[in-house]
Amino acid sequence: MPKSKTSKISFEDALERLESLIESMEDGEIPLADLVKKFEEGTQLMKSCQADLKQAELTIEKLNLDTDTLEALDPKTESE
């Protein structure tokens, strides 16, 4: 799956697709070439899910419990 498709997929859909890929790979009935393609797709889906989780984590950390507002999030400064 090209990177552009995984970046537009929701976290839940990506996770569901990733679980489906894992199940089909564990089946052992897949030719090697297809297995490699599924692995590549799974890797992109995993990265997409990790990015979504990181973004959610950063948003939650920025929540100011005293005022119930969100501070502006600058991903550039957060990754440094």
N, C-alpha and C positions, 0 to 999 in steps of 0.2 A: 504494500500500500504506500503510495507516495506521501511524503511528509505533509503536503498541503491538505490532504484529506484528513489526516489524523489531527491536525491543528484545529479543524472546524468541528470535530466530533465532540459530543458532550462527554464529561467524565464518566458518567454512568454507561453510556454506549461503548466507550473505549474499553472500560473494564469488562463489560459483558463480552465484547469481541475478543479481548485478550484471554478470558477464561475459556471461550470456545476454541481458540487457537491451541491453547495448552492441552485441552482434552483431545483434540484431533491429533496433536503431535504425540501424545502419550499412547495413542492407539497402536502405533507401530506399523500401520498399513500404508504410510505415505512414502512415495518415492523420495530419494534424497534431494533432488532439485526442488520439489515442492516443499519439503521440510525446511530447506534453506530460505525459501521465499516466506514461509510462515514465520520463521524465526526473525527475519528482517522486519516483517510487519509487526510482530509482537514487540520487538525492540522499540520501534517508533511509537507504538501505543503505550508502552511502559513509560517512555520519556514524556509523552503527552500527559499521562496520569500524574507522574511525579511533578510536572510543572504546575498542573492544576492544584495539586495538594499543597505545594509550596506557596502558591498565590493565596490559597485559602488560609494557610497558617499565618502568612504575613498580615493579611487583613484582620484576622482575629487578634493578633498581637497588637495591632494599631488601635484596636477598639478602646476608647477611653471610657472606662466603666462609670466614672463620675458624671459625665455629660451624655453618655450614650451616643457619641458621635464617632465617625471614622476620620482619622487624620489622613491627609493626602499621602499616597504611597508612591515612592520613587524607587522602582526596582533596581536602578543603577546603583544607588547608594546602599541598598540592602544586600547586594551581592558582593560588595567589597569587604 
